[in-house]
Amino acid sequence: MQAKSFPNSKKWLSGLKDSCTYGGKLLCVPYYTGARAVIYRKDYYSAAGLKVRRRRWISSSPTEEADEEVRFGPKLLGLLLPGKNWYASMGFVYDYGGQIASSQGRKVERNAQLSAGDSRLDEAEERRRALSRAPLTVDEAHPYPSIPFGKGSVASFVGNGWEWPYTLDPKVGNPDLAPVMAAYPMPSHIKGRYMPTFLGGSDLAVPITSSKKSLAVDWIAAFTNSANMRASREGGGNIPNATSLVGLTKGNPKVEPFAKAAKYSWFIPKSPTGQMSRMPTYFRTCARKS
């Protein structure tokens, strides 16, 4: 496969492109994705006198975070950030130029510097301590935010786009919250950028056993053109596969913030066995530190 054979390949979202690339070779084609952003209650932010700021949580001044906690009040968490949410925590690491692992030939080597004393993890832990007080044992595999968020005890949480409607499910959330909910990308410490987010989504590939590989490549190219990316966004609220197409989500408050967040992204390294490197163990240090 050659990237130039497919529409918008020069602008593919980096996290999606990385998921399709191994050893410098393109093995599949990015289709669509989902990203994480801050989902929050506008009424709580307004009552606390807070505005959504590009540099929220990133200020080096602990006074700012403490002051935000006071503004929200002792019974209301400004942010729900559990100790084992490695998706959100790794955003801080990548924002400061780190990575969780790297590919060395046919081996995936973990980043040995990611330990309890690593300043990039400390940054995430600082924010969690100052604003969250969420359970240390909860991880990202469980849809935890909707319950406390729906009960009115949390002002914001870091979540995927699909978690927005989940919070409005009457079985686990609160459908009455719809008018006061909004989202914004996680802010970076770098001016004019957002914190890199992990991308999950779908890729398209041609099976090695296919007898019509050329035809399959042509079909994927047609299926991922700009017109079909637009249709995918309109039909399911998905994020298109390229930064040049992010504008297609403009005006949709349930998709646009997550699409903006996806412009800066990362993906875990691949291994020749087809297994992705497993990361949650590195974030046990976050839980131990408290």
N, C-alpha and C positions, 0 to 999 in steps of 0.2 A: 504493500500500500504506500502511496505517496500523498502527503498532505495536500499538495497543489491540485490534486484531482477532486477536492471537495470544497464546496462553497464556504466562505468565511474562515478558512483554515488559518489564515494569518492572524486572526483575532480570536481564536478559540480561547475559552477560559482556561487559565493555566492549570487549575486543579483537575479539570476534565481531560485536558491534553496529556497531563502526566499519568492519568489512569490508563491511557491507551498507548503509552510509550514504554518500551523496554529495550535497553541496550542501544538507544539511539534510533530504534526502528518503530514505526507506527504500526500497531497491531489492530487497532480498531478506530472508530470514529465517534467523537462526542455527539450525543443526541440532545439530552436536556438534563437539567440538574435542579437541586434544591440547596439552599444555603441557610445559615443561621444569622439571626440578628436579635436585637433587643426588643422584646414584646412588652409593652407597658400600658399602664392605665393613665390616660390623659387627665382624668379628674384628680387623681392622687398627686400627679406632678404639679398640676395647677394649684391645688390646695397647699402644697408644700412650698410654693413660690419658685419652683424649678422649671427651667426650660431645657429642651433637648439641646445639648451642646456637643460639638464635634469632638471635644477632648474629655468628655465625661469619663470618670474612673481613672484617667491616665495621669492626672496631675500628681507631681511628686510631693505635694503638700498633704500630709495626713489630716490636717485641719479641715480641708475641704470635704473629705469623705466623712469625717466625724460629724461635721456640721450638717451634711445631708441626712445622716442617720437621725440627728436630733430633729430636723425639720419634719421627717416622716413620722416621728414619734416612736416610743418604745414598743408599741404593739403592732407596728407596721414595718415590715422589712422593705427596705428600698430596693433590694436585689435578692433574688433567690439563686444562689450559686453553690450547689452541693460540692463536697470535697472530692468526689470522683468523676466530675464532669470533664473528661479529658478533651472533648471536642472544644469546649470553651477555653480551658486552660492552655491548650496548645496554641490557641490564637495569640496569646501573649508571647509565647516562645518564638513563633514565626514572626511576630510583629517586631521583635528585637533582633531578627536576623538568625535565629537558631533553627534547628530542625530536630525531629525526633529520632531519625535514623538516616543512614545514607547507604547507597548501593556501592559495594566494592567488588567489582567483577560480578561473579555469580553469588556473592554473599551480601546479605543485608546486615550492616553493622549498626547497633544502637548507639546513640549519642551518650557516651559515658558521663558527660558533663551535666546531664539532666538529673540532678540529685537535690536533696533537701536544701543544699546551700546555693543552688543556682539562682542568680538574681532574676532570671526571666520567670522562673516558677514563683519566686518570692513576690513578684509583681502581681501575679494572679492571686496568690494567697493573701496578700495585703488587702486587695479589693474584697475578697470573700470575707475576711475577718471584719473589715470595717462596715460592710453593708449587708452581709447576708445572714450569718448565723444559721444557715441551712444545715440539715443533717450531713455528717461527714461520710456516712456509709451509703448514701444514695448515689447511683451512677446514671449515666446518660441513656442506659438501655430501657429505663422505665419512664413513662409519661407522667412524671411527678408534678410538673408545674400547675396543671389545670386545677387540682384540688385546692391548694392554699390560695392560688390566684383567684379562683372563683368564689372562695369564702371571704375575700376582701382583706386578707392579711399580708399580701405581697403587692408591691408597686410595679415590679418588673422582673423578667427572667430572660435568659438567653435561650432561644428556641428556634427550631426549624420552622419553615413556612407552614408545614402541615399541622403544627401544634396550635396555630391560631384558631382554626375552627374546632379543634379538640377542646379548647378551653370553654367553648360555647355549647358543648354537648351537655344537655340537661342531666345525663347520667353521672357525669364526673365534673362538670364545670357549672357555668352560669350563663345562660343565653341572654340574660338582660344586660350583659356587659358589652355587647356589640357596639353601641354608640360611643363608648369611651375607650376603646382599644385602638392602639396604633403600634408602629414599629419603626426602628431606625437601625442602621448598620452599627456594629461595634466600633467605637472610635479608635483610631491609631494614635500613637505618640508622634507619628510623622505627619506634619501639616499637609492637608489636602488629600489624605488617604484614609482608608478604613482598615481595621484590623483584619489580617488574612483569615479566611474562614474555610473549614473543611467542606468540600463539595461531595454530596452524594447524588447519584442519579443513574442514568442509563447510557450505555455505549452500544454501538452497532458494529458487528464484525462479520467477516466472511468465513464460514467453516473451512478448515483445511481439506475436508473431504468433498467440498463442492466441485461439481463438474462444470459449473458456469460462473467461475470467479469474476470474469470481466463483466458479465451481466449483473452480478451481485453488486460490484463496485459502482456501476452506473446507477443501480436502483438506490443505493445508500446516498449517493451524491444528490439524486433527485429528492429523496425523502428528507434530507437535511438542508434543503435550500431555504432561503429567507422566507419565502411564502409559507412553507410548511412549518417553519419555526414560529411564524406569526399565528398560524392555526393552532399549533400546540399550546401556545400561551393563552389564546382566547378560550380554548376548549377546557383545559385542565389547570390553568394558572401556573404552568411550569416556566422555569427560567430558561431562555434560549442558550445555545451553546457557545456564543461568542460575545465579547465585550461590545462589538459594533451593533449588536442586536438588543442590548439591554434596554435601549430606549423604547422598545416595543411594550415594555411593562409600565410605561409612564401613565400616571393617572389611576392605576390600580393600587390602592393602599395596602392590599393584602399580598401583593407580589413585588411592587416596585422597591421597597426597602431591602428585600432579600436579594433582588437582582443587583442592586447597587453593591451590596456586600460581596456578591460573587465575583466582582471585578478583581478583587484581591483574594487569592485562594491558594490552598495547598492540598496535597494528597500524599498518603503514606507510600513508602517505596514498595516496589514489587519484587518478588523473588521468582527464580526460574521454575519453581514448582507450581506457580500460580497462586500461592498463598500470600496474603498481605502480611506485613510485619504487625505483630500484635502489641498494642501500646498501653492499655490501661494500667499495667503493673507499675509503670513509671510514675503514676499519679497517686500511688499509695503513700508516697512521701507527703503529699499535700494533706492527707487525712492524718498522718502521724504527727504532723507539726502542731496540731491543736490538741 
